Amino acid sequence: MGLIGEVLLLPFAPVRGSAWVIRQVLNEAERIYYDPATIRTELAQLEERLESGEIDEEEFDRLEDELLDRLEISMRGNAGTDEWT
C-alpha cells in the first residue's frame, strides 16, 4: 500500500488495531479451550462433581461428551492453527 493509501486509511488505524487485539484474544481463548491438559483437568473436576452428588449421571454424560469432543478436536491437531481466522 502506498503513501496515499496509508494517509487515507489513517483514521481507521484504531479500528484496525482493535481488530488485531480481538483476533489475538480469540486465538488465545481457542488455544486454552482446546488445550488437552485443560480438558483433562475439566474431566477430572466433572468426575468429582458426579461423585459428590453435585450433578446426576445424565448431566455428567452430556458434559463429558462435550469435553471428549473438544479433546478429539485438539488431538486431531486442528486447535491452535489459523483455521478459525
N, C-alpha and C positions, 0 to 999 in steps of 0.2 A: 504494500500500500504506500502510495506516495505521500509527500508532504501535505498536499491539498486534502487528501483523504483523511489524514491524521487530524488536520485542523478542523475539518468538517465534523469528524466524529468525537472531537474533544469533549463536547457537552455530555456525551454518553459514557464517558470514562467511568463515572461512579457506578453506572448500571452494569457495565462490563466487569468491573471489579467485584461487585456484589454477586454477579452470576458465577464468577470464578470461585468465590468463597463458598457459595451454596453448593457447587459441584464438589468441592473438596470435602465439605461436611458430609454430603451424601455418600461419597466414596468411602470415607472413614466409617460411617454408620453401617454401610453394607459389609465392610471388611469385618467389623466386630460382630454383626448379626450372623454372618456365615462362618465365623471362626470355629473350627471343630472343638477347641478347648472350651470356649464359651458354651457351646451347645451341650457338651458332655456335662459341664457344671450344672446347666439348667435341667438336664435329665436327672442328675443326682438329686437336685432340690425337689424336682417333681415327685420322685420316688419317696423322698422324706415326707412330703405333704400327704401322699397317699397313706403311708404307714402311720402318720399321726392322726389320720381321720379328717384332715382339713378338706380333702376332696374325695369324691367317690370314684369307683372303678371306671364309670363311663366318662367322667371328666378327665381322669388320668389317661385313658385310651385316646381321647381326642387330642389332648395336649401333647402326648407322646408321639402321635402320628405327625403332628405339625413339626415337632423338633426333629424327628427322624427324616422328614422330607428336607428340612434345612440342611441336615448333616449329609444327606445324599447329594444335594446340590453342591455343597462345599467340597465333598470328596471327588466329585467329577471335575473339579478344577475350574468351575465357572465363576466362583466368587473371587472377588479381588481383581478381576480383569476389567477392561473398559467396555465390556459387553452392554452395561446398562447406560453408558454415556453416549 
